[in-house]
Amino acid sequence: MADDEETSEIQEKLNTSDTTEQQEPLDTSQLDQLMKADLEYMLEFETQIFLDIIHKDGLVVAAKGLNLDLILLNLFKVYSDPGNLVLVLNTTEAEETYYMSKINDSNMHKTTFNVNTTERVDSYLSGGVHFITTRILVVDLLKNRIPIDKITGFVVLRAHKVLESCQEAFALRLFRQSNKTGFIKAFSNSVQSFTMGYGQVERVMRALFVKELYIWPRFHSVVIQSLKEHEPQIIELHIPISENMSKIQTYILELMNITVKELKKINKTIELQEVTVENCLTKKFQKNLQMQLDCIWHQLSSKSRQLVADLKTLRHLIISMHYADPVSFYSTLSSYRSMEYAQTATWVLLEPAEMLFSQASSLIFTGDKELNPEFCPKWKFLLDVLKIEIPHEIQQLKTKENKIVILCADHKTCYQLNQLLTHGPYKYMFLNALDKKVTFKKLGDSFQKCGKLGDGESAPDPPKKAKLDKTTNGEDKKSEDEKPEECEGIKDSYVLTMSQSSSTEAKDEDEFVFEPLEEMENMNITQICQSIAAPTILIQTFKGTKGSMNLQRSLEEIQPTFIIMYHCNITAIREIEMYEAHRKPEAPLKVYFLMHGDTVEEQSYLTSMRREKEAFEYLIQTKSTMVVPEDQDGKSDLCLTLQRNLSSPTKNTRQGGRSEEGGRKYVIVDMREFRSDLPALIHRRGIDIEPVTITVGDYILTSDICVERKSLSDLVGSLNSGRLYQQCTQMFRYYARPMLLIEFDQNKPFSWQNQYMVSSDSSNFEIQKKLLLLTLHFPKLKIIWSPSPYASAQLFEELKDGKEEPNVEYAMAIGDNQDLDILETKYNSSIYDFVQKLPGINSKNIDAFLRQVKSMDSAIQKTEEELKEILGNMVDARLLYAALHNDHNPKELETKPKGQWARKRFAKKKS
């Protein structure tokens, strides 16, 4: 494969970095566990990874396609014992199903929200391997439902997603605080995620509490040797594109080049080295660019935002030209040629765009609007392989079950190929033109027989179209090429049979017919092949069949005789290699690799390979110069103390989360708040978390301070529904210092943008007016604008400094319906809400005030000493007395008897 052709210099550096530390032998307990476990067969490099990670905790970073499923399966077999308690994080449902079905042991457990608390505790105590969501795990760790000191260790998948603010890092930090001996083993197949940002791999390793980094690229010598022993037979077919397609590709690339230059020209101060036409063609380009610009998005001009959106649109067009059929591409391109779209996107007014629109017409029309569309260049080669090459191979092999798998990049192409094989190219293109409502004057000669559907045949139901990606001002909308599976009517996969035509009039190219097997949709491919003698064709995406965890496992279930790669994909190629290496066949698997040579498709494939190679080189270089603290694994208290001090730079921070009096320092957090990052960051600052279900507020910081947290989207929704008013009313009834925390996304601009509301029927000022009304109704409400969860956590720490700790029992008891009924029975709720807004009145003294003061006239007649006896302290008494007797107009106060203005003010409020 192309990955094998790497420089010896990189290989030497990699080998050096892997052997810098002499590996110690496994201890007796590890050897006993390995001997007892019925391990699956592994390749040489898989065995090496397995032994490395068993021997010493660390982070394993492997290339895409080098699936670690078998290593994890054997790891779970080793620890699947009642004497162990191993927790597995970040698994998908398909992965959990696969591992549990393969091991088939009562010591394998799956913990979900449907399992009640008692059953979860019993499950933890029974030991074994547990697949668990981080939200459940964090709460159970905080409530001591899990015997932390008995946990054997953690296995973390998709480790590149673990950051200090996420729930996984929170759970690992709680684990390491109480357990210094358990292991942490982490795995990832996304090397490029570790190259984004400064010191990304070091930050992830710190969050994981691991010191070792194991790097396994495709060009590793052991990987090359392992996969070379049993290689599939690959037949590469480099297919040229037509002259029309070549010109269209040139025009789109020219438009992309103009857009890139203009974007860089007007944003010279922004680092845009990665924004090149070559990188624009890669799959993750738009996502990476959006992440880079998110923090400064509000500082970009509307033109810059539109240029970013234009790049996304142009990439979608050039991908559609190669993936979609000519009729679909022409229909998509024509939809952009409108006056409305041209007002925002200027690329449609450029000269290359005009030539693009003109050239696109020649793809499907000849002469005077005569419908005579070109066929996709790959169609002819695909049909030749299916009708000539594979039948010839089947005759030679003389096998009973012949399964052919066609792999595509997306579900739309699967649908396209299914229609192509069942209807033929001419009929499919004609029906597609009718579906797309393409206007034409007459049909070409080759399509005359398609003019009428004979024998009562009707056209197939077309899939419902997704909305067109007409982004304006750079709005982040999903384009069709990113999530084509969202189109209704398109299936995950299609199954057809290939048989010889019984018609005596059939031409050579029509000798074979393809028939769909819709009645067998619920059967798996193996059952279908056993029930039908004819060769079976399965059309699916690179992700594998529905329910399978990856393509490699899907191929193990299908066991195909032939594979046709209609599109190119690095991950899929390596998964096929892995499948073939584990299969150890007598005859190699034959793979037909279809690629447009010297085109954007080939360039995108090569660019993806280059970027991954550079990412591994960077990681290897980083490892060789990385300074890892001796205590980074968290097995000493110094590591956790340093992390806490680094995250708590303020002068008021106290080690260990203790108050000045030596008591425990904690915050009460509503259970629903564990979806956010804030609880993890609060705990990171040395403050304990008490997770309970509360109905008043989200965070109780002290006995007086209650905080309701809102993101921007939550704030708008709560203001519109009136829920925020009710929440503030509840907070004022029970707490002296209620606060509203408006928290911004740390990756978004910290500003209330004028164009926050995008709908034309919504006014931005409407939200501001409602927020102003809220402050008028609750003048003592403190509103906190926080740029990120990090800032919120620091602010909470400062607000708690030297204050009394909150009462958990009180927080849980208040706010329910029964409590409200008692309140309304005892007091008039309108009077209660009015009185609590008076200065000096709070949740602690309002009950005494309402019991002892019968009216506002009575309150006005009270002296400061009398108010002190009622309210409990002189500070509150002075505030209330001043509010009742001091006028803002001194001259008016001098002419009126004492208390006269107050009687007049409250005369209308008497009951």
N, C-alpha and C positions, 0 to 999 in steps of 0.2 A: 504494500500500500504506500501511498505518498508520504504518510507520516514517518515511515522508516528511514527516509532519506534526510537525516539530520546531521549536523556537524559533529565531529568527534570531540571538539572543544566543549560543547554543552554537555555531552555524555560524560566526559571526564570530570567536569565540575560537579555533575549530579552524583556520580559514583563517590566522589570525594566527600560530598556533604552527607551521604548516607552512611559512610563508614568511619566518620570522625570519632564516634564513641564505640568502644568495644562492648558488644552485647553480653550481658551476664546470663548464665543459664537459668532456666525456669526453676522456681522453688518446688518443693515436694507437693504442696497442695494444688498448685497449677497443673503439675504433671498428672496427678490423680484425676482431676476434673477432665483433662483432655483424654485420658485413657478410658474414662467411663462414657464419654459422649460418643454417640454414633455419628461421626462427622461425615459430611458430604465431600465428594472428590473435588479438589480445587487445583487450579493451574499453579505453576511454580510461583508466579508473582503474587497470586492470591494467598498462597500458603505463607509467603514471606510477610505480607501485610498482616495476616492473621497472627503469626507468631510475634511480630513487632508490637502489635497493639495489645496482645495478651500479656506480653512481658512488661510493657511500660506504657502508662497512659500517654495520650497525645492526640493530635489532630491529623487525620489522614486526608490529604487532598489528591484526588485522582482525576484523570482526564475524563471528559464527557464520553459516555459510551462504555467505559471500563466500569461496569456496574459492580457495586460492592455487596449485592444481595446475598451471594453465597457466603461471603465472609461474615456478614451479620447473622445469617441463618446458623452457621456453625458456632458463632459467639453466643447466640441465644440457647443453643443446645448445651453448651458448656455450663451455662448458669441456670438452666431450667431445672431447679432443684428446690425443695422446700427449705433447705438450709440457706438459700440466697434470697435476697430481695433486690432485684434489678429493675430500674425504672427507665423506660424508653420514651424519648421525646421526639416530636416533629415527624411522626409517621403519618402516611395517608391511610385511608380506609382500605385501599387495595393492598397496600403493603402489610397491614395488620392481618388481613384475611389470608394472604399468601403465607406468612410466617407461621400463623397459628394452624393452618391446614397442613403444612409440611411437617411441623413438629408433632402436632396432634397429641398434646400432652396436657394433663390437668393443671400443670404448673404454669401454663401460659394464660394470662389474664388480660382482658380488655376493659378498661375503666371509662365509663361515660357518665353524662349527667343523669341518665336514667337509673343508675345504680345509687340507692340511698346511702346515707352516711354510715349506718351500721354495717351494711354489706361491704362497703369499701374498707372499713376498718378490719373486718374479718378477713377480707381478701389480702390486705397488706400483711396481716399476721401469718397468713398461710404461706408466705414466701413466693418464690418463682419469679417469672419475668412479667412485668406489667406495662402494657401500652396505655399511656395516660395523657390527657390534654394538660397543658401547662396551667390553665386557669384553675382546674380542679386541684392540681398538684400544689400550687402556691397556697391556696386556702387551707388545704389539709396539712401542709407543713406549718403554717402559722398557727393553726389550732391544735397542733401536736397530735393529730389523728394518725400520723405515720411515725413509727419508732425510728427517728432519724439516726440514732446511734446504731441501729440494726441494718441500715441500708448498705447493701454490698457495693452498689455503684450505679452510675448513670451511663446510658448510651444515647448520644445526641446525634440525630441525622440532620442534614442540611445545616451544617454548623456555620456556614457563611452568613446565615440570617441572625445569628446570635450576637446581639450588641448589649452594652451595659444597661440600656433602658428597657430591654424586652423582658418578657415573663420568664423565658428560659434562663437568662442570667440571674434573675431574682431567685428562682428555685435553686440554682446551683450555689448561690451565695448563702442561702438559708441552710443548705446541706453542708457546706464547708464550715460554717460557723460551729456546728455541733458534731461533725463527723470528719476527723482528720485522716482516716485510714481508707475510706471507700474510694473506688476508682471513678474516673470520668474519661470516657472514650468517645471521640467526636469524629464525624465523617462528612465529607463534602465532595461533590463532583463539579463544582463551579469555581474554577481557578480565577476567572476574570473578576469575580466578586471581591477577591482579596487584593486587587490592584486599584480599586476605587478609593480615593482619599488617602491622606497621609497616615502611614503606619497602620493600615487596616488589619493586616494579619496579626500584628502584635496586639492590637486592641481586642480582636476576637479571641486570641489565645488567653489574654488576661481575663476576659469575661468567662471563658471556659475553665479557668484554673488548670491549664496544662502547660507543660514546658517543652514537649517534644513536637516537632513538625515532620510528618512523613509525606514526601512528595513523590507522586507516581504519574509522570506524563506518559503519553503514548510512545515517546522516543526513548524511554528507559530501556536499557539493554535486556533486562529480565522480561519485560513486557514483550519486546520484539521477539525474543526467543520463544516465549510461551505461545504466542499467536502464530508463529511461523510453522510450527510442527503440523498443524492441520489448517491450512488456508483454504478458503472457498475459491472456486474457479470463477474469476471475474472477467467478463467480456465487456469492455468499454466501447460504447458506440457514440462517437462524437458526431453530432448531427448539425449540419449547417442550417442557419435560418434563411428565410427568403430575402430577396432584395428589398422588398417593401418593409419587412420587419427590421432589417438592418438600418434602413434610413430612419424609421421611427425611433429606434433605439438611439441613434446619433442625435436626433433632435431633442429627445428627452434629456439625454446626458448634457447637451449644450445648455438647456434650460436650468438644469441642476447646477452646472458650473457658474452660470450667471447669478443664480440665487445665492450660492455660497460666497462668491466674491462680494456681492452687495451686502450680505450679512456681516462679513468681516470688515468691510469698508466703513460702515456706520457704527461699528462696535469695536474700535481699535483697542480699547482698554480691557476687553474681556479675552480670556484665554480660550481661543477657538481653534487650537492646532488640530484637534481631533475631527473638526468639521471639514471633511474633504468629500469629494464626490465618491471616492472609493469606499470610505467608511459609511457614507449615506446608504449604501446598498446592503449593509449587514442588518440582520434581523433586530438586534437590540439597539440600533443607533438612536432611534427616536426616543426610546425610554431613557437612555443614558444622557442624551442632550437635554431632555426635560428635567432630569435630576440635577444637572449642572446649572441650569438657568432658573430653577425654582426660587432660589433665595433672592435673586435679583429680578425676578419676572416683572414686578411692579415698576422697576426702574427702566425697563426697555420701552422703546417707543412702539406705537401701534404698528409701524412699518416693520420693525424688527420681529415683532410677534407674528405678523403675517408671513414674513419670510420663512420663519420656522415652520409654520403651517404649510407653506408652499412646498418645502422640502419633503414633508410627510406625504403630501398629495402626489408629487412627482415620483417619489419612490413607489407609492401604491400603483401608479400607472405603469411604470416599467416592469414591476413584478407581474401585474395583470397581463401585460403583453406576452410574457413567457408562460404564465400558468393558465390563463383563460383562453377560450377559443376566440377567433377573430371577431365574431359577431358580438360576443359579450364585451370584448375590449372596445370595439367601436361604440357600443351603446354607452359604456362608462365614460369614455372620453367625450362623447357628444354632449353629455349632461353638464360638462364644465363649460361648454361654449354658450354662455348666456350672459345677458347684460347685467343681471343681478350679481352673478359671481365675479364678473370682470370689474365691478366697482370696488371690490376688496382685494382680489388677487390679481396683481399686475402681470403675472407671467403669461396669461392668456392673450395679452396685447402685444407681446414681443414677436419679432419676425420668426424665430424658430417655432413658436407655437402655431402660427398661421400655416407654416409648412407641415407641421405635425398633423393638424386637422385635415389638411388636404391629402397628405399621404395615407392617413388612416382610412379615408374613403376608398382608396384603391385596394385596400385589404378585402373588401367585400363587394365592391361594385366594379363593373367593367362597362365601358361605353356610356350610354345614356341611362343611368340608374338601373342597370341590369344586375340583378342579384346573382353574383357568381363568386362567393367568398372563397378565400384560400383555406386550406386545411392546416392545422397545426403540424409543423414538420415532424414532430415526434409520433404522430398518429400512424403514419405509414410504417415506421420502424417497429412500433408496438404491435401492429397487426401482423407484420412479417414474422416477428418473433413468436407470436401466439399461433399463427397458422402454418408456419413453415419450420422454423427452428425447433420449437418445443415438440411438435408431433414427431419430427425425425428423431429427436433424442429419446422420446418415449418408446418408440419402436425398438431402439437399440437397448434401452435399459430393461424393457419387458417387465415393468413394475405394475402391480395391480392398482395401487392407490397413487394417483398423481395430483399433487396439490400445487397450484401456482399462486403465489402471493405478489400482488402489484402494490408497491408502496408509493404514496403521494405525500406532498407537504401539507395539504389541507383537505377538509371535507368537501369543498366545492369541486376540487379536481376529482375526487372519488366519484361524486355524482356525475361529473362530465364524462369520465371514462365508462361508467356504467351505462349511460345513455348512448355513448359511442358504440359500445360493443353490442348492445341489444338492438339498436335501430340502424346502425351503420352511419358513416360520416355524412352522407348527403341528406338523409332524412333528419338526422339530429340537427344539422346546421339550419335546415329549412324550418323545423319546428322552433328552434331557438330564435330565429329571426322573427317569427310570428309572436313569440312570447315577449321579446324585447320591443315589439312594435316598430320594427325597422321599416321605413317606407321605401318602396321600390316600384318601378314601372313594369318590369317584366322579369321572368326567371331566365337564368342561363340555360343553355342546352342540357348540361349535366343534371340540372335540377328539375327538368320538365316532368319527370315521372313522380316527383314529390309534390306536384301542384295540387293533387287531390289525394286524400287518404282513402285508399280502396278497401273493399271488403268490410265495410262498417267499422274500420279501425279508427280509433280516436287518439288525439295527441296526449302524451303523458302529462300529468299534473306538474307544472314547473314549481320549483321551490319559491317560497316567498322571499322577496328581496330584502336585504338589510338596508338601512338608511344610508344614503350617499354621504361620503366623508367630505362635506363642504365646510371646512373649518374656516372661521373668520377670526381675525385678531389673535390667532394662535391658541384658540380654545382647545383643550386637551380632549379630543373626541376619538373614539376607536374607529379605525378604518377597516374596510372589508377584509384586507389581506391579513390583518392582525388576529381577528376573531371570526373567521368565516363560519364556525360551527354554530353561531348564533342565528343563522338563517334557518327558518322553520322549513320542514319538509326535506331536509338533507340528513341522511342517516350517517351513523358512525362508520359503517362498512357495508359492502355489498357482496353477495355470493352468487356466482353464475356457474353454469356447466357449459363445457365446450364439446360439441358433438358434430359429426359429419352431417351435411345437408342431405336430405332424401330427395331433393328436387333434381331431376335429370338435366334441367336447364341451367343449373348453377355454374357460374364461371369458376375458374381456378381460385380467384381470391375470395369467392363466396362459398368455398367448399365446406368451411366450418361455420356453424352458427352458435351464438351464445345466448343462453336462456337464463333469466333470473330465477332464483329459488326463494321467492317471497314467503311461500307456505312453510319454509323450514327456518324461519328467522330465529325461532327460539332454540334451535338445535345448535350445538357447537360444530366446528368444522370437521372434527374427527368423526362424529356421528353421520354427518352428511356424506363424507367420502366413503364410509362403510356401506351406506344405503344406496349409493349411486356408482355405477361402474365408470361413467365418463369422467374425464379430467375436470377438476373443480378449480374455479378461479375465485380468489378472495381479494377484494380491493379495499385497502385500509390506509390509514395515515401512519406516519413514523412512530406515533405514540403507542401503537399496538391496538389490539381489540378492546372492546369495552369491558372494564373490570380487571384487565391485566395491568400490572404495575409498570411494565415497560415493554419495549419491542422484543427484547431477548426472551422474556418469559412467554410472550405471545407466540413467538416462533417455536418455543419448546412444546407448547400445546398443539400447534398446527402441524409441525414437522413437515415443512414444505419441500417439494422436490426441486422447484425452481422459484427464483425471486427476480422480479423485474423492478428496478428502482427507477420510477418515472421521473423523480426529482432527486437532486443530490443533497445529502445531509451527512455531516461528519459523524454525529452521534449514531445514526442508523447504521452506517458502514461498520463502525466499531462493534455495535451490538450484534451484527451479523457475524463478524469475526469471532466474538466471544461465544456465540451460539455454536458455531462450527467447531471451535477448539474444544468445547465441552462434549460435543456430540461424538467425536472420534469416528468418523464414517469410513467405510471402505472406499466409497466413491465420493469425491468432494461435491459439495453443494454448488450448483451453477447459478451465478448471479449476473443478470444483464443490467448494465449501468448506462442509462440514457442521459446524455448531457449535450446541451448546445455549446459547441466549441467556439472559442473566441467571442464570447458574449458576456453580458452582465451576469448571467447565471453562473458561468464558470469563474468569473472574477469574484463574485460574492463567496463562492465556495473556497477559493484560494485565500481570500482575505480573512475568512473565519479561521482557517488553519493557521495563518500567519499570526493573527491576534492571540490565539490560544498559545502558540509557541512562545511568543514574546511575554505573555503572562507567566508562563512557567519559568522562563529565563529570569524574569524579575523576582519570582518567588524563590528560586534557587539562590540568586544573588543576595536577597534579603536574609535568607536563612544563614548564609555564610558569614554575614556581618551582624546578625541579630544578637543582642545582649539580653539573655533571659535571666531575671533574678532567681536566686536559688530557692526562694520561698514562693514563687509564682503559683505553685500548685495548691496554695491555700492550706497546706498541712501544718502551718505554724500561724500563730495569731498575728504575727508581724505583717503578713500579706494583707489580711483583711483590714488591719489598722491603717496601713498605708493607703489602701483603696478608699477608705472612709475619709482620711485626711485630704486626699487629692480631690475628692468630690465635695468637701466641706471646707473651703478656704477661709471662711469668715472667722473673725476673732472670737465669736461666741460659741463656736463648735466645741463640744466636749466629747472626749473619747468614750466609746462604748454606749452612747445614747443615754447617759444618765443625767438627771437634773442636778442642780447645784446642791440640793439636799441629799443626793445619793440615791434617790428613788428612780424607778424605771421611767423613761421618757417615751411616750407612745402617742399615736394618732389613731382615732377610730375611723375606719374606712368602710363605706357601704360596699357590699359584696359585688354589686353591679359595676363598681369602678375598676375592677381588676381587668377589664377589657383595655384600659388605658395604661400608659407607661408611668404615670405619676406615682402609684404605690411603690413600684420597684425603686424609683429614684429617691423617694422619701426614706425608704429603708436603707438605701445606699449611703445616706447622710448620717446613719447611726441612730435613727429613730425607729422604734419598734412599731409594728402594724397590728391593730386589732380588727380582724375582718368580721363584721356582723351585718345583719340586715336591718337597716334603719330607714325610717320613713321621712325624717326631717333632716335635710342636708345630705351632702356626700362625704364630707370630711369634718370631724369634730376635733379641733386642735386643742382647745382648753375647755374649762368648764363654762366659759362665756362665748368662745368663738366657734361659730358654725359656718361652714363654707359650702356653697352650691357651685359646682364646677360646670361650665358650659363651653363647648367648642363653638366656633362661629356658626356652623350649621345648626347645632342644637339651640343656640341662642335665638336665631331667627325663627325656628319652629316653635320654641316655647313662648316667644313674644306673640306670635300670631295666634296660637291656640289659647293663650291666657294661663297656661300652666305655670309659667314663671311667677305670675302674680300670686297664685295660690301657694307656691313654694316659699316665696318671701314672707307671706302672711304666717305660714307655719313656723318659719325660722324666728320671726319676731315674737311669736307667742312663747317660745321656750328658751331663747338664748338672748343674752344682752348685746352681743356684737355680731350680728349676721353679716356675711360677706358673700358677694357674687364674684366668682373667679371666671373671667373670660379668657380662655387659653387658646393661643394661636398654635398652628402647626409649626414645629421648629424648622421644617423645610420650606415653609411658605413665608412671604413677606409679612413683617409685623406692622401692619397698617390696615386701617378701615378704608378700603378702597371705595372710590366714588361709584365704580361700576360693579359693586358686589352683586347686585341683582341683575341678571342678564335678560330676564323676560321683559318684553316691551310694556306689558300691562302691570308691571310692578315698579314702584318708585323706591329709590334708595333711601329717600328721606322718611318714608313710612316707618322703617325700622328704627331710625334715629328718634322719631317722634315717640314711638312706643317706649323706647328706652328712657327718654326724658320724662314721660308720664310715670314710669316706674319709680324713678328717683323722686318725683314729686309726692307720690303716694307713700314712699318709704324714705324720708329724708335722712334717716340714720343708717341707711344701707351703704356699706362700703363696697365700691366696685373696683376690682383689681384687674388690670390689663397685663397679661403675662405673655411674653414672646415665645415661651416654650415650656415643656414640663420640667426642664432643668431649673428654670427661673422660678417656677411655682414651688418646687421642692425646697429651694433655698429660702424663699419667702416664708414658707410654712415653718421652717426651722427658726427663723428670726422672730416670727410671731409667737412662737411657743417659749421663747427665751425667758426664763424666770417666772413663768405662769403656772397656775395650778393645772394638774393633769385632768383630762375629761373623765366623766363617770360613765362606764360602759352600761351598767344597769339602767341608768336614767335615759341614755340615748336610745336604748332598745325599747323602753317602756312608753315613750312619748310618741304622739303623732298618729296612733292608730284610731280607728273609728270609735272604739269605746271611749277613748280619752277625749275625743271631740264631743261626744254626746254628753259626757260629764261637764265639760266646759260650757256648752251651750245651755245646759240645765241650770248651772250655777250663775252664769253671767250672760248678759246680752252681748252677742258677739260683736255687734257694731260699736257698742261702748267700749268693750274690751280692746278692739283694734285701735280705737281713737286714743284711749288712755295710754296704751303702750308706746305711742309716738311722742308722748310728752318727755321733755328732758328730765333725766334722773330716774325715769321709770324703766325697769328692765324685768326680765323673766323671774328674777329672784324676789322682787318686792311688789310686783303688780298685784299679786293675790292679797297681800296684807293691805295695800292701798285701797283696793275695791271693797274689802270687807269693813274697813274702818272709816272710809270717807264716802258719805252717801251721795254727795253732789259736788259740782264744781264750785258752787257758792261756799260750801263747807271747806273745800280745799283752799280757797282764797283767804278764808278767815284764819287758817292755821299759821302759827309762827314757825320759824326755822327749827326751833327745838322740838315742837310738836311733830313736824314733818320728819325730823331725825328719828323720833321714837317709832314712827310708822314705817319708814323706809329702811331703817337699820343702820344708816351711816350718814355723816354730815355732808359728804361730797354730793351724794344724790339729793339730799334735802336742799342744799344751796342751789343746785341746778334747777330744781323744780320751783323753788321759791322765787328765784330770779326770773324765770319764765313767766310766772303768774303776776309779778308785781313791777317789773321793769319794762317801761315802754321804750320803743326805739326813737320816739320823738320827745326829747327832754322838756321842751316848752309846754307840750300838751300835758305831760306828767305833772308839771308844777301847778297847773290850773285845776286839776282834778283831785278829789279826795283819794286817799290810798285805797287801791283795789277797785275803784269805780270803772276804769277802762277794762279791767279783767272781767267784771260782772257783765259789762256790755258785750264783750267778745264772746262769752260763753252762755249768754242769755238764751240764744236759739238752740243750744245743745242740751238744755234740760230735758229730762225724760218726763 
